[in-house]
């Protein structure tokens, strides 16, 4: 696979500001709040050349095309009801659970691997991850694969 065809999933804090502004400019154009690239780039504070340089290289992680599979690894405390609460969030976002595996807890902490199918009615996966991360007892939620 060539360098230009590699994809990475990174958290927002790891993305350079210029790329986040390109995403915002694209959102403005798609929502028709602005009509031209110049208006969009002026609104977000980047040059048109930066927009054109990166516009095809960054996409927000909310592709909810039916049939996509997303796999998460979650580090969580071994607490009664925590797994059930986490799965309730998945249900609220209408993601279809395909596989689930929880390790035996060591020192009160377990690893959970969860694969979900993103359906056409599934909510924003990024928001789902943020909601999971905000739960008491959840140490981290990482997206390790998306197909």
C-alpha positions in Angstrom: 0.0 0.0 0.0 1.5 3.3 -1.0 2.0 6.2 1.4 -0.8 8.2 -0.1 -3.3 5.4 0.5 -2.7 4.9 4.2 -5.4 5.9 6.7 -5.2 6.7 10.4 -7.7 7.3 13.1 -6.5 10.0 15.5 -8.2 12.0 18.2 -9.1 15.6 17.6 -6.3 16.9 19.9 -3.7 15.2 17.6 -5.0 17.0 14.4 -3.2 20.2 13.4 -5.5 23.3 13.6 -5.3 24.0 9.9 -6.9 20.6 9.2 -9.7 21.2 11.7 -10.4 24.5 10.0 -10.5 22.8 6.6 -13.2 20.5 8.0 -15.1 23.5 9.3 -14.9 25.2 6.0 -16.2 22.1 4.2 -19.1 22.0 6.7 -20.0 25.6 6.0 -20.0 24.9 2.3 -22.1 21.7 2.6 -24.6 23.5 4.8 -24.8 26.3 2.3 -24.2 28.9 5.1 -21.6 30.3 2.7 -21.6 30.0 -1.1 -18.0 30.3 -2.1 -14.7 28.7 -1.0 -13.4 32.3 -0.4 -16.3 33.0 2.1 -15.7 29.7 3.9 -12.0 30.1 4.2 -12.4 33.7 5.4 -14.9 32.6 8.0 -12.6 30.0 9.5 -9.3 31.9 9.1 -7.3 29.9 6.5 -6.1 30.5 3.0 -7.8 29.1 0.0 -4.6 27.3 -0.9 -4.6 25.5 2.5 -8.2 24.5 1.8 -7.5 23.1 -1.6 -4.3 21.4 -0.4 -6.1 19.4 2.3 -9.8 19.3 1.4 -9.6 15.7 0.1 -7.3 14.5 2.8 -9.4 15.0 6.0 -12.9 13.8 6.7 -14.7 13.9 10.0 -15.4 10.5 11.6 -19.1 10.3 11.2 -19.5 8.2 8.1 -22.7 6.3 9.0 -22.9 4.3 5.7 -24.8 1.2 6.4 -22.7 -1.9 6.8 -19.5 -0.3 8.1 -17.9 -2.1 11.1 -16.1 -0.2 13.8 -14.0 -2.0 16.5 -13.2 -0.4 19.8 -10.9 -1.4 22.6 -12.0 -0.1 26.0 -10.1 -0.2 29.3 -12.6 -0.2 32.1 -12.9 -0.9 35.9 -14.3 -4.2 37.0 -17.5 -2.7 38.5 -20.9 -4.2 38.6 -23.2 -2.8 35.9 -20.5 -0.8 34.1 -20.5 -3.1 31.0 -24.3 -2.9 31.0 -24.2 0.9 31.1 -21.7 1.0 28.3 -23.8 -1.3 26.1 -26.8 0.8 26.8 -25.0 3.8 25.2 -24.4 1.6 22.1 -28.1 0.7 22.0 -29.1 4.4 22.3 -27.0 5.2 19.3 -28.6 2.2 17.4 -25.3 0.5 16.6 -25.6 -3.2 16.1 -23.2 -5.2 18.3 -21.4 -7.9 16.2 -18.8 -9.2 18.7 -18.0 -8.5 22.3 -15.1 -9.9 24.3 -14.1 -8.9 27.8 -10.8 -10.1 29.3 -10.6 -11.4 32.9 -10.0 -8.4 35.1 -6.5 -7.9 36.4 -6.0 -5.6 39.4 -9.6 -4.5 39.0 -9.3 -3.5 35.3 -10.6 -5.3 32.2 -10.1 -4.9 28.5 -13.3 -4.9 26.4 -13.2 -5.4 22.6 -16.4 -4.4 20.9 -17.3 -4.5 17.2 -20.4 -2.8 16.0 -22.1 -2.5 12.7 -23.0 1.1 11.8 -26.5 1.1 10.3 -28.2 3.9 8.4 -30.0 5.0 11.5 -27.0 4.9 13.8 -26.1 8.1 15.5 -22.8 10.0 15.4 -20.1 7.4 16.3 -17.8 10.2 17.6 -20.4 11.4 20.0 -21.0 7.8 21.1 -17.3 7.4 21.9 -17.2 10.7 23.8 -20.2 9.6 25.9 -18.5 6.3 26.6 -15.2 8.0 27.6 -17.1 10.3 30.0 -18.5 7.4 32.0 -17.1 6.9 35.5 -14.9 3.7 35.5 -13.9 4.0 31.8 -10.2 4.6 31.4 -10.1 4.9 27.6 -12.0 4.0 24.4 -9.9 3.6 21.3 -11.1 3.0 17.8 -8.8 0.3 16.4 -10.5 -0.6 13.1 -13.1 0.7 10.7 -14.1 -1.3 7.7 
